[in-house]
């Protein structure tokens, strides 16, 4: 019988905090059970194992980030919306490194449930890009480019991989400025 007050949402929330503190690779069911002050077998009333927990962390992260992005871009469009989306993703990824690590590999768990995790986000992203004077094909490539930049940059930050003492935020902003200038040049070439 499940402990009173312990449900799947509580387990995933605590697992997210644990993953952000010790890293996704260091999460074990035993450590999570200890954190929740329960016996490890009690977790199986809510999740089927470590892979299921990581899938749930991925879903949790995408839904959280989706909400934050949609809130951040409400009422803005075009290049301003793209910049705000990028900053929101970067902020979420670097303040939730364990959860973000689970999110990066979400295709590992591809099914209807995982596809629905971003069902509100990607139409908004595509709409913002399609509002520019850029072909659909180029927009699709640009979405991939921005995703690569954001995920790669955040992962490098999260793993302390930048050894140079210059400001990480300044590097991020310069990189974003370069990407935005390239996109504007592409748009201008299509006029």
Secondary structure, 3 states (H helix, E strand, C coil): CCCCCCCHHHHHHHHHHHHHHHCHHHCCHHHHHHHHCCCHHHHHHCCCCHHHHHHHHHHHHHHHHHHHHHHHHCCCCHHHHHHHHHHHHHHHHHHCHHHHHHHHCHHHHCCHHHHHHHCCHHHHHHHHHHCCCCCHHHHHHHHHHHHHHHHHHHHHHHCCCCCCCCCHHHHHHHHHHHHHHHHHHHHHHCC
